[in-house]
Amino acid sequence: MLDENNMEISQKKSKNKKDKRTLNDNTISVVYLDDDEVMLETFQTIYSPYFKVFITNCPKEARDMIRDNEIHIIISDQRMPETTGVEFFTSIVKHFPDPIRILLTAFTEIEVVINAINQGQIYQYVRKPYIFQDMKKMLEDASEIYHLRKNRVKQTSSYLDQTSEELKLIMHNNS
Protein backbone atom coordinates (compact mmCIF):
# COMPACT_ATOMS: atom_id res chain seq x y z
CA MET A 1 0.00 0.00 0.00
CA LEU A 2 1.03 3.58 -0.43
CA ASP A 3 2.27 5.51 2.53
CA GLU A 4 -0.59 7.68 3.86
CA ASN A 5 1.79 10.38 5.07
CA ASN A 6 3.44 10.48 1.67
CA MET A 7 0.06 10.80 -0.04
CA GLU A 8 -0.95 13.68 2.22
CA ILE A 9 2.32 15.50 1.56
CA SER A 10 2.06 15.04 -2.21
CA GLN A 11 -1.58 16.14 -2.25
CA LYS A 12 -0.68 19.32 -0.34
CA LYS A 13 2.14 20.02 -2.79
CA SER A 14 -0.21 19.56 -5.74
CA LYS A 15 -2.60 22.15 -4.32
CA ASN A 16 0.16 24.67 -3.72
CA LYS A 17 2.13 24.14 -6.91
CA LYS A 18 0.90 23.55 -10.45
CA ASP A 19 2.31 20.36 -11.98
CA LYS A 20 3.58 20.26 -15.56
CA ARG A 21 0.93 17.72 -16.50
CA THR A 22 -2.74 18.22 -15.85
CA LEU A 23 -5.88 16.29 -16.72
CA ASN A 24 -6.11 18.25 -19.99
CA ASP A 25 -2.57 17.25 -20.99
CA ASN A 26 -2.66 13.47 -20.56
CA THR A 27 -0.01 12.54 -23.07
CA ILE A 28 1.22 9.53 -21.08
CA SER A 29 -0.95 6.40 -21.20
CA VAL A 30 -0.39 3.77 -18.51
CA VAL A 31 -1.86 0.27 -18.13
CA TYR A 32 -1.67 -1.14 -14.61
CA LEU A 33 -2.33 -4.88 -14.10
CA ASP A 34 -2.68 -6.14 -10.52
CA ASP A 35 -4.91 -8.61 -8.69
CA ASP A 36 -5.17 -6.21 -5.73
CA GLU A 37 -8.27 -4.08 -6.32
CA VAL A 38 -7.27 -1.58 -3.62
CA MET A 39 -3.90 -0.97 -5.31
CA LEU A 40 -5.63 -0.52 -8.68
CA GLU A 41 -8.19 1.96 -7.35
CA THR A 42 -5.57 3.85 -5.35
CA PHE A 43 -3.28 4.06 -8.39
CA GLN A 44 -6.08 5.38 -10.57
CA THR A 45 -7.20 7.92 -7.97
CA ILE A 46 -3.71 9.27 -7.37
CA TYR A 47 -2.24 9.20 -10.89
CA SER A 48 -5.21 9.93 -13.18
CA PRO A 49 -4.77 13.72 -12.77
CA TYR A 50 -1.31 13.32 -14.36
CA PHE A 51 -1.63 10.36 -16.75
CA LYS A 52 -4.24 8.54 -18.78
CA VAL A 53 -4.66 5.48 -16.56
CA PHE A 54 -6.12 2.10 -17.50
CA ILE A 55 -6.48 -0.43 -14.65
CA THR A 56 -7.40 -4.09 -14.67
CA ASN A 57 -6.99 -7.29 -12.69
CA CYS A 58 -7.26 -9.47 -15.81
CA PRO A 59 -4.27 -10.21 -18.09
CA LYS A 60 -6.52 -10.67 -21.15
CA GLU A 61 -8.17 -7.31 -20.52
CA ALA A 62 -4.74 -5.70 -20.14
CA ARG A 63 -3.73 -7.13 -23.55
CA ASP A 64 -6.93 -5.71 -25.07
CA MET A 65 -6.22 -2.29 -23.54
CA ILE A 66 -2.70 -2.36 -24.98
CA ARG A 67 -3.98 -3.48 -28.39
CA ASP A 68 -6.76 -0.87 -28.54
CA ASN A 69 -4.87 2.19 -27.24
CA GLU A 70 -1.49 3.80 -27.71
CA ILE A 71 0.05 2.71 -24.41
CA HIS A 72 3.37 4.18 -23.34
CA ILE A 73 3.90 2.33 -20.05
CA ILE A 74 2.75 -1.04 -18.71
CA ILE A 75 2.94 -1.81 -15.00
CA SER A 76 2.30 -5.35 -13.79
CA ASP A 77 2.33 -6.91 -10.36
CA GLN A 78 4.56 -9.98 -10.19
CA ARG A 79 2.39 -12.34 -8.12
CA MET A 80 -1.13 -12.82 -9.47
CA PRO A 81 -3.42 -15.87 -9.57
CA GLU A 82 -3.54 -16.30 -13.37
CA THR A 83 0.02 -15.38 -14.30
CA THR A 84 3.14 -13.67 -13.05
CA GLY A 85 4.22 -10.24 -14.19
CA VAL A 86 7.26 -11.75 -15.92
CA GLU A 87 5.07 -14.26 -17.79
CA PHE A 88 2.68 -11.47 -18.79
CA PHE A 89 5.50 -9.27 -20.12
CA THR A 90 7.07 -12.21 -21.94
CA SER A 91 3.71 -12.98 -23.60
CA ILE A 92 3.21 -9.44 -24.91
CA VAL A 93 6.71 -8.19 -25.75
CA LYS A 94 6.72 -9.67 -29.30
CA HIS A 95 3.35 -8.13 -30.20
CA PHE A 96 3.78 -4.88 -28.26
CA PRO A 97 7.52 -4.12 -28.04
CA ASP A 98 7.22 -0.33 -27.70
CA PRO A 99 5.64 0.28 -24.27
CA ILE A 100 8.02 0.62 -21.34
CA ARG A 101 7.47 -2.19 -18.81
CA ILE A 102 7.63 -1.85 -15.02
CA LEU A 103 7.40 -4.84 -12.67
CA LEU A 104 5.83 -4.17 -9.27
CA THR A 105 6.03 -6.57 -6.34
CA ALA A 106 5.95 -6.77 -2.56
CA PHE A 107 8.60 -9.50 -2.63
CA THR A 108 12.27 -9.48 -3.55
CA GLU A 109 13.39 -12.61 -5.33
CA ILE A 110 16.63 -12.38 -7.27
CA GLU A 111 15.50 -15.07 -9.73
CA VAL A 112 12.39 -13.04 -10.53
CA VAL A 113 14.48 -9.94 -11.17
CA ILE A 114 16.82 -11.86 -13.48
CA ASN A 115 13.90 -13.42 -15.40
CA ALA A 116 12.15 -10.08 -15.66
CA ILE A 117 15.20 -8.46 -17.18
CA ASN A 118 16.08 -11.35 -19.49
CA GLN A 119 12.60 -12.43 -20.62
CA GLY A 120 10.25 -9.52 -20.14
CA GLN A 121 12.69 -6.72 -20.93
CA ILE A 122 11.61 -4.52 -18.03
CA TYR A 123 12.64 -0.93 -17.48
CA GLN A 124 12.25 -0.95 -13.69
CA TYR A 125 11.63 -3.39 -10.87
CA VAL A 126 9.71 -1.63 -8.07
CA ARG A 127 8.95 -2.85 -4.57
CA LYS A 128 5.65 -2.21 -2.83
CA PRO A 129 4.98 0.01 -1.08
CA TYR A 130 6.24 2.70 -3.40
CA ILE A 131 6.40 6.42 -2.80
CA PHE A 132 4.00 8.60 -4.80
CA GLN A 133 6.59 11.10 -6.06
CA ASP A 134 9.10 8.36 -6.93
CA MET A 135 6.53 6.47 -9.01
CA LYS A 136 5.34 9.67 -10.70
CA LYS A 137 8.93 10.58 -11.63
CA MET A 138 9.58 7.03 -12.86
CA LEU A 139 6.49 7.19 -15.09
CA GLU A 140 7.57 10.56 -16.50
CA ASP A 141 11.08 9.22 -17.17
CA ALA A 142 9.69 6.06 -18.77
CA SER A 143 7.48 8.17 -21.02
CA GLU A 144 10.46 10.23 -22.10
CA ILE A 145 12.35 7.04 -23.02
CA TYR A 146 9.30 5.78 -24.94
CA HIS A 147 9.10 9.00 -26.98
CA LEU A 148 12.86 9.12 -27.60
CA ARG A 149 12.75 5.56 -28.95
CA LYS A 150 9.77 6.35 -31.19
CA ASN A 151 11.50 9.47 -32.54
CA ARG A 152 14.67 7.49 -33.22
CA VAL A 153 12.67 4.92 -35.19
CA LYS A 154 10.95 7.68 -37.19
CA GLN A 155 14.28 9.36 -37.94
CA THR A 156 15.88 6.08 -39.00
CA SER A 157 12.91 5.23 -41.20
CA SER A 158 13.00 8.67 -42.80
CA TYR A 159 16.75 8.37 -43.42
CA LEU A 160 16.31 4.93 -44.99
CA ASP A 161 13.48 6.20 -47.22
CA GLN A 162 15.63 9.13 -48.37
CA THR A 163 18.64 6.88 -49.01
CA SER A 164 16.49 4.42 -50.95
CA GLU A 165 15.16 7.23 -53.17
CA GLU A 166 18.70 8.47 -53.80
CA LEU A 167 19.85 4.96 -54.74
CA LYS A 168 16.90 4.57 -57.13
CA LEU A 169 17.80 7.90 -58.76
CA ILE A 170 21.45 6.87 -59.11
CA MET A 171 20.47 3.50 -60.62
CA HIS A 172 18.04 5.17 -62.99
CA ASN A 173 20.70 7.67 -64.12
CA ASN A 174 23.24 4.87 -64.66
CA SER A 175 20.96 2.77 -66.82
Secondary structure by P-SEA (a helix, b strand, c coil): cccaaaaaaaaaaaaacccccccccccbbbbbbcccaaaaaaaaacccccccccccccaaaaaaaaaaccccbbbbbcccccccaaaaaaacccccccbbbbbbcccccaaaaaaaaacccccccccccccaaaaaaaaaaaaaaaaaaaaaaaaaaaaaaaaaaaaaaaaaaac
